C-alpha cells in the first residue's frame, strides 16, 4: 500500500471566517475562569496579605471585563460548539492584552508573572494554524514592548521603590520572546503529530474493517449455498418426474431436459461454494508458512523484480493466518518490489522459541536522513533514481498491524559493499504458531 492509495485527497481549505478550530468554546471559557480566579487571588493577596499598595480598583476592573466576556459567551449558548478560528484567535488575543494591562499596573517587565504571556500562545499553537499563532505571538511580544515603556512602578512593601536595571529588563524581554517561540513551536509540533497519528490510525482501522468484510463474504456464500440447496433439489426432482411422464417426441421433453441440466449445474456451483468455504475457514485460521508468504507476495509478482521465497526451521509449521499479517507483509513486499533493482528475497526462519520473517531487496536502501524515522505516518518518501516512492502511511499501517500481532520490527540497510533494505519481523513462536488440530 502506497501513500497515494491511502491518503485522502485534500479537502478545500476553509476561509479565515468559516474555518473551525480544534477546541470548543467551553474550553476557552473554562481556561479564562481559571485565569480570573488566579488573577483575583493574586491581586487580593498582594494588596491585603502583603499590604502592598497598587491600583487595586483598575486591576479588578480589568479582571471584571474578563468576567463579563465569559458571561456573555455563556449567554450565547455556544459553549458546546467548536470555536471558529477567528473567534478563538480573538479570545486568545484578548487574554494577552488583558494580561498586559494587569502587568502594566503592577510593574511591567519587572513583574515575575510576565512569563504568563507564553500561555495564550501555547494554547493557540495546539488549536490554530501556524499563521494565526505567529500573529498572536507577535501581538504578545508587542504587549511586552508596551509594558516595558508604559507601566506603573513595581509595588513594594512599606512604600519602598524597587527598580531592576534596564539591561536586566531587556534580558527578561528576550527570555519571554524565546519562550514564546520555543513553546509555540513545540506545542504545534505535538498537536500536528497527534493529528497525523489519528488520521493514520483511522486508516488502519479502515484496512482491518475491509479485511474482515472480505472474510465474512465466505460465510455469506456458505449460508446461501445451504439455504438454496433444499429448494433446488426439489426443483431438480420435479423436473425429472415431469421428463419421465412425457414421450421423447413431445416438444416439452427438451425443455424438461434443459431444466434438469441447469438445476444440476446450480447444485454443482453451490457444492463448490460450500467446499471453498470449508477450505477458506481452514486458511483463515491457519496456513503453512510458505503458503502465507506466497499469499502476501502473489499480488506483486511480475511487477518488475523477481520474488524469491525460502523457508527454514525446526520441522514443518502452520501459523495463524491473520488478515493483519497478510496485509502488512504485502505492504512491505510492495515497497521492496518498487525499489528493488532485480530481486526481492522473502525468508522465514523459526526455532523452538521464535519465528522471524525477513524481506530484503537489492535496491538503494533507506536514506540515512529518514532511517531513524521510518514508520511515522506521512514521512517524506525516499528517492529512487529521481522518483518518489511510498514510505509514508502505507509503511506506518504495515508496521502498526504487525506490532499489534506481537511482532518486533527491525528496519535497516545491508552492510556495505552490499546494497538494499531489510525489514525483519520477529514473533514469539507461541503467539504466531497455529494451535494443533
C-alpha positions as MATLAB code, in Angstrom:
seq = 'XXXXXXXXXXXXXXXXXXXXXXXXXXXXXXXXXXXXXXXXXXXXXXXXXXXXXXXXXXXXXXXXXXXXXXXXXXXXXXXXXXXXXXXXXXXXXXXXXXXXXXXXXXXXXXXXXXXXXXXXXXXXXXXXXXXXXXXXXXXXXXXXXXXXXXXXXXXXXXXXXXXXXXXXXXXXXXXXXXXXXXXXXXXXXXXXXXXXXXXXXXXXXXXXXXXXXXXXXXXXXXXXXXXXXXXXXXXXXXXXXXXXXXXXXXXXXXXXXXXXXXXXXXXXXXXXXXXXXXXXXXXXXXXXXXXXXXXXXXXXXXXXXXXXXXXXXXXXXXXXXXXXXXXXXXXXXXXXXXXXXXXXXXXXXXXXXXXXXXXXXXXXXXXXXXXXXXXXXXXXXXXXXXXXXXXXXXXXXXXXXXXXXXXXXXXXXXXXXXXXXXXXXXXXXXXXXXXXX';
ca = [
       0.000    0.000    0.000;
       1.435    3.298   -1.048;
       0.807    6.705    0.364;
      -1.266    7.749   -2.646;
      -3.611    4.790   -2.146;
      -4.414    5.546    1.466;
      -4.214    9.260    1.997;
      -7.468   11.016    1.066;
      -7.488   13.870   -1.396;
      -7.020   17.208    0.354;
     -10.278   18.974    1.131;
     -10.775   22.595    0.157;
      -9.252   24.903    2.748;
     -11.976   26.885    4.553;
     -11.685   30.635    4.618;
     -10.480   32.517    7.656;
     -14.049   33.402    8.652;
     -15.513   29.899    8.327;
     -12.703   27.604    9.466;
     -13.211   25.925   12.835;
     -10.535   25.360   15.415;
      -9.917   22.156   17.368;
     -11.312   23.456   20.653;
     -14.794   24.065   21.999;
     -15.901   27.480   23.167;
     -16.451   25.908   26.578;
     -12.756   25.079   26.894;
     -11.731   28.672   26.221;
     -14.306   29.867   28.766;
     -13.002   27.403   31.363;
      -9.387   28.472   30.819;
     -10.417   32.102   31.259;
     -12.275   31.271   34.503;
      -9.082   29.682   35.816;
      -7.144   32.815   34.859;
      -9.769   35.026   36.544;
      -9.608   33.056   39.779;
      -5.798   33.099   39.768;
      -5.559   36.803   38.946;
      -8.142   37.764   41.568;
      -6.445   35.692   44.248;
      -3.034   37.131   43.349;
      -4.042   40.804   43.424;
      -6.029   40.452   46.646;
      -3.220   38.567   48.361;
      -0.645   41.180   47.323;
      -2.853   44.072   48.393;
      -4.199   42.734   51.692;
      -1.914   39.833   52.537;
       1.393   41.541   51.802;
      -0.048   45.033   52.344;
       1.444   46.329   49.110;
      -0.252   49.387   47.650;
      -1.096   49.480   43.929;
      -4.184   50.489   41.828;
      -6.407   47.644   43.020;
      -9.543   49.180   41.518;
      -8.101   49.305   38.000;
      -6.761   45.748   38.336;
     -10.156   44.441   39.444;
     -11.765   46.339   36.556;
      -9.517   44.521   34.065;
     -10.428   41.215   35.685;
     -14.111   42.178   35.716;
     -14.071   42.703   31.941;
     -12.966   39.088   31.586;
     -15.862   38.034   33.796;
     -18.301   39.972   31.597;
     -16.813   38.393   28.469;
     -17.240   34.887   29.873;
     -20.812   35.549   30.978;
     -21.610   36.916   27.515;
     -20.177   33.803   25.855;
     -22.188   31.578   28.188;
     -25.362   33.544   27.441;
     -24.796   32.998   23.729;
     -25.335   29.238   24.385;
     -22.492   28.200   22.091;
     -20.291   26.585   24.708;
     -20.583   23.073   23.189;
     -19.698   24.212   19.675;
     -16.236   24.267   18.165;
     -14.906   27.794   18.148;
     -14.277   29.402   14.786;
     -10.602   30.100   14.184;
     -11.023   33.865   14.107;
     -13.097   33.679   17.298;
     -10.529   31.558   19.145;
      -7.714   33.831   17.931;
      -9.642   36.904   19.073;
     -10.272   35.452   22.525;
      -6.641   34.458   22.993;
      -5.556   37.875   21.737;
      -7.850   39.469   24.320;
      -6.295   37.300   27.038;
      -2.821   38.527   26.058;
      -3.913   42.190   26.074;
      -5.746   41.804   29.405;
      -2.638   40.261   30.940;
      -0.578   43.172   29.589;
      -2.934   45.668   31.294;
      -2.607   43.873   34.642;
       1.167   43.741   34.335;
       1.346   47.424   33.341;
      -0.488   48.251   36.571;
       1.937   46.165   38.620;
       5.466   46.832   37.388;
       5.562   45.774   33.745;
       8.582   43.643   32.868;
       9.713   43.729   36.483;
       6.669   41.677   37.482;
       7.682   37.983   37.631;
       4.309   36.992   36.154;
       5.402   38.395   32.787;
       6.152   34.853   31.633;
       2.419   34.129   31.592;
       2.440   35.623   28.086;
       3.547   32.170   26.971;
       0.186   30.608   27.932;
      -2.119   32.083   25.233;
       0.469   31.413   22.530;
       0.915   27.797   23.647;
      -2.850   27.238   23.576;
      -3.022   28.819   20.117;
      -0.280   26.547   18.793;
      -2.317   23.454   19.678;
      -5.644   24.573   18.187;
      -4.962   27.113   15.427;
      -2.996   27.191   12.200;
       0.649   28.341   12.446;
      -0.021   31.676   10.753;
      -2.541   32.685   13.426;
      -0.204   31.506   16.171;
       2.579   33.628   14.686;
       0.260   36.650   14.692;
      -0.687   36.023   18.323;
       2.991   35.642   19.253;
       3.708   38.987   17.555;
       0.840   40.599   19.484;
       2.147   39.155   22.751;
       5.626   40.469   22.134;
       4.197   43.850   21.187;
       2.477   43.826   24.577;
       5.815   43.002   26.195;
       7.366   46.004   24.454;
       4.457   48.220   25.503;
       4.655   47.338   29.192;
       8.406   47.921   29.070;
       7.649   51.580   28.271;
       4.233   52.312   29.753;
       3.931   50.921   33.249;
       3.483   51.845   36.864;
       6.276   51.151   39.355;
       6.541   47.659   40.749;
       4.563   47.570   44.053;
       6.810   47.035   47.062;
       6.135   46.790   50.824;
       6.422   49.873   53.053;
       6.377   52.241   50.085;
       9.930   51.360   49.064;
      10.994   51.556   45.432;
      12.450   48.586   43.638;
      13.842   49.122   40.149;
      15.579   46.499   38.005;
      18.439   47.638   35.759;
      17.443   48.311   32.150;
      19.817   45.612   30.882;
      18.148   43.034   33.119;
      14.711   44.086   31.870;
      15.929   43.628   28.304;
      17.059   40.149   29.276;
      13.590   39.384   30.627;
      12.047   40.589   27.370;
      14.432   38.378   25.394;
      13.609   35.415   27.632;
       9.889   35.943   27.034;
      10.493   36.110   23.276;
      12.491   32.862   23.317;
       9.854   31.231   25.494;
       7.109   32.301   23.113;
       8.953   30.883   20.117;
      10.043   27.617   21.686;
       6.740   26.859   23.404;
       4.626   27.667   20.366;
       6.764   25.574   18.005;
       6.862   22.654   20.441;
       3.108   22.735   21.074;
       2.398   22.999   17.347;
       4.618   20.018   16.561;
       2.998   17.874   19.242;
      -0.514   18.790   18.065;
       0.394   18.157   14.420;
       1.893   14.754   15.218;
      -1.199   13.800   17.203;
      -3.468   14.757   14.317;
      -1.389   12.802   11.823;
      -1.388    9.729   14.075;
      -5.154    9.926   14.486;
      -5.620   10.053   10.705;
      -3.216    7.167   10.194;
      -4.852    5.019   12.882;
      -8.225    5.673   11.261;
      -6.751    4.351    8.009;
      -5.501    1.233    9.846;
      -8.987    0.600   11.193;
     -10.438    1.010    7.692;
      -7.985   -1.563    6.335;
      -8.872   -4.061    9.067;
     -12.590   -3.498    8.509;
     -12.106   -4.229    4.800;
     -10.234   -7.456    5.531;
     -12.917   -8.579    7.975;
     -15.630   -7.816    5.393;
     -13.857   -9.955    2.818;
     -13.598  -12.800    5.327;
     -17.303  -12.514    6.124;
     -18.245  -12.894    2.454;
     -17.203  -16.535    2.590;
     -19.639  -17.150    5.429;
     -22.452  -15.490    3.500;
     -21.707  -17.673    0.472;
     -21.828  -20.832    2.590;
     -25.106  -19.776    4.182;
     -26.634  -19.025    0.780;
     -25.495  -22.410   -0.557;
     -27.054  -24.194    2.406;
     -30.375  -22.346    2.183;
     -30.698  -22.781   -1.593;
     -29.811  -26.457   -1.579;
     -33.202  -27.804   -0.484;
     -35.471  -25.861   -2.905;
     -33.049  -26.548   -5.746;
     -33.164  -30.292   -5.016;
     -36.967  -30.143   -5.120;
     -36.891  -28.376   -8.485;
     -34.489  -30.991   -9.839;
     -36.662  -33.877   -8.605;
     -39.884  -32.424  -10.031;
     -38.216  -31.755  -13.373;
     -37.023  -35.389  -13.592;
     -40.505  -36.698  -12.787;
     -42.087  -34.488  -15.434;
     -39.486  -35.612  -18.001;
     -40.412  -39.275  -17.383;
     -44.114  -38.622  -17.956;
     -43.776  -37.140  -21.460;
     -42.797  -39.128  -24.569;
     -39.453  -38.412  -26.204;
     -41.069  -36.779  -29.216;
     -43.058  -34.341  -27.054;
     -41.934  -30.716  -27.624;
     -41.810  -30.242  -23.844;
     -39.248  -33.026  -23.362;
     -36.379  -30.807  -24.496;
     -37.440  -28.063  -22.055;
     -37.654  -30.518  -19.169;
     -34.206  -31.868  -20.017;
     -32.811  -28.332  -20.106;
     -34.363  -27.637  -16.699;
     -32.753  -30.803  -15.294;
     -29.349  -29.897  -16.745;
     -29.398  -26.340  -15.403;
     -30.563  -27.413  -11.947;
     -27.718  -29.934  -11.802;
     -25.323  -27.142  -12.774;
     -26.685  -24.954   -9.971;
     -26.237  -27.801   -7.491;
     -22.627  -28.191   -8.617;
     -21.972  -24.461   -8.160;
     -23.469  -24.496   -4.648;
     -21.423  -27.579   -3.767;
     -18.294  -25.792   -4.946;
     -19.160  -22.714   -2.842;
     -19.613  -24.883    0.223;
     -16.335  -26.702   -0.413;
     -14.443  -23.439   -0.915;
     -15.914  -22.054    2.300;
     -14.697  -25.053    4.253;
     -11.251  -24.620    2.747;
     -11.442  -20.900    3.431;
     -12.194  -21.476    7.098;
      -9.036  -23.533    7.397;
      -6.984  -20.899    5.589;
      -8.357  -18.110    7.721;
      -7.436  -19.969   10.877;
      -4.096  -21.471    9.822;
      -1.729  -21.825    6.882;
       1.707  -23.340    6.238;
       4.414  -20.725    6.493;
       5.278  -20.853    2.801;
       1.618  -20.575    1.785;
       1.251  -17.465    3.942;
       4.260  -15.813    2.308;
       3.103  -16.769   -1.183;
      -0.338  -15.284   -0.490;
       1.213  -11.990    0.650;
       3.621  -11.874   -2.314;
       1.334  -13.059   -5.125;
      -0.255   -9.633   -5.924;
       3.237   -8.195   -6.540;
       4.743  -10.906   -8.718;
       5.571   -9.953  -12.279;
       5.758   -6.243  -11.493;
       9.485   -5.963  -12.133;
      11.695   -7.555   -9.508;
      11.889  -11.313   -9.041;
      10.433  -12.503   -5.717;
      12.227  -15.474   -4.146;
      10.673  -17.178   -1.102;
      12.569  -19.513    1.199;
      11.563  -21.136    4.498;
      13.687  -22.987    7.002;
      13.080  -24.125   10.554;
      12.716  -26.896   13.075;
      10.193  -29.094   11.285;
       7.015  -28.067    9.464;
       4.926  -25.297   10.976;
       1.458  -23.876   10.482;
       0.904  -20.260   11.506;
      -2.171  -18.202   12.239;
      -3.445  -16.680    9.020;
      -4.434  -13.264   10.294;
      -5.546  -10.576    7.810;
      -3.271   -8.111    9.625;
      -0.177  -10.180    8.845;
      -1.106  -10.834    5.209;
      -1.831   -7.168    4.573;
       1.254   -5.898    6.424;
       3.653   -8.289    4.695;
       2.064   -7.379    1.384;
       2.728   -3.696    2.088;
       6.404   -4.330    2.857;
       6.787   -6.561   -0.201;
       5.218   -3.894   -2.410;
       7.725   -1.306   -1.191;
      10.611   -3.711   -1.739;
       9.462   -4.556   -5.271;
       9.108   -0.867   -6.039;
      12.700   -0.084   -5.053;
      14.485   -3.325   -5.946;
      16.748   -3.446   -8.975;
      16.260   -7.130   -9.790;
      15.349   -9.268   -6.792;
      13.397   -9.386   -3.531;
      14.116  -12.170   -1.043;
      11.495  -13.258    1.478;
      12.854  -15.594    4.130;
      11.181  -17.286    7.099;
      13.125  -18.916    9.927;
      11.831  -20.496   13.107;
      13.090  -22.415   16.088;
      11.565  -23.578   19.362;
      11.098  -20.017   20.668;
      10.814  -17.529   17.810;
       9.549  -17.040   14.263;
      11.107  -14.400   12.049;
      10.271  -13.176    8.559;
      12.833  -11.156    6.602;
      12.102   -9.111    3.470;
      15.223   -7.939    1.658;
      15.708   -6.138   -1.654;
      18.741   -5.155   -3.725;
      17.720   -1.531   -4.210;
      19.430    1.639   -2.980;
      18.292    1.144    0.625;
      16.804    3.667    3.009;
      18.077    7.215    3.080;
      20.189    7.804    6.210;
      18.233   11.017    6.842;
      14.987    9.154    7.436;
      16.166    5.697    8.533;
      15.593    6.538   12.200;
      12.097    7.906   11.492;
      10.723    5.108    9.339;
       7.255    4.118   10.462;
       5.991    7.632   11.101;
       2.844    8.451    9.146;
       3.282   10.660    6.077;
       7.051   10.506    6.260;
       8.776   12.043    3.227;
       9.429    9.292    0.697;
      12.927    8.164   -0.102;
      14.236    8.889   -3.584;
      14.712    6.094   -6.071;
      16.584    7.177   -9.182;
      14.861   10.521   -9.102;
      11.366    9.136   -8.419;
       9.464    9.362   -5.151;
       8.370    6.104   -3.565;
       5.735    5.295   -0.969;
       7.147    5.067    2.527;
       4.510    7.082    4.322;
       1.138    5.980    5.559;
       1.330    2.529    3.949;
       4.563    1.727    5.794;
       3.078    3.058    9.020;
      -0.019    0.866    8.603;
       2.049   -2.259    7.942;
       4.276   -1.576   10.927;
       1.304   -0.941   13.201;
      -0.513   -4.089   12.065;
       2.496   -6.314   12.715;
       3.151   -4.801   16.119;
      -0.468   -5.456   17.073;
       0.113   -9.166   16.409;
       3.079   -9.192   18.820;
       5.913   -8.685   16.350;
       9.067   -6.688   16.951;
      10.150   -4.875   13.820;
      13.688   -4.067   12.707;
      14.327   -1.831    9.682;
      17.860   -1.306    8.392;
      20.148   -1.263    5.356;
      22.504   -4.015    4.315;
      26.104   -3.501    5.300;
      28.434   -2.244    2.538;
      29.508   -3.326   -0.005;
      26.030   -4.853   -0.264;
      23.118   -2.599   -1.087;
      19.478   -2.915   -0.179;
      16.893   -2.512    2.543;
      15.934   -5.103    5.136;
      12.705   -5.393    7.112;
      12.682   -8.102    9.761;
       9.717   -9.073   11.956;
      10.187  -11.407   14.927;
       7.377  -13.065   16.902;
       7.415  -15.350   19.926;
       6.575  -18.734   18.394;
       3.619  -19.240   20.717;
       1.932  -16.043   19.528;
       2.109  -16.849   15.781;
       2.018  -20.648   15.551;
      -1.444  -22.092   14.910;
      -2.766  -24.450   17.589;
      -2.575  -28.143   16.829;
      -5.649  -29.712   15.195;
];
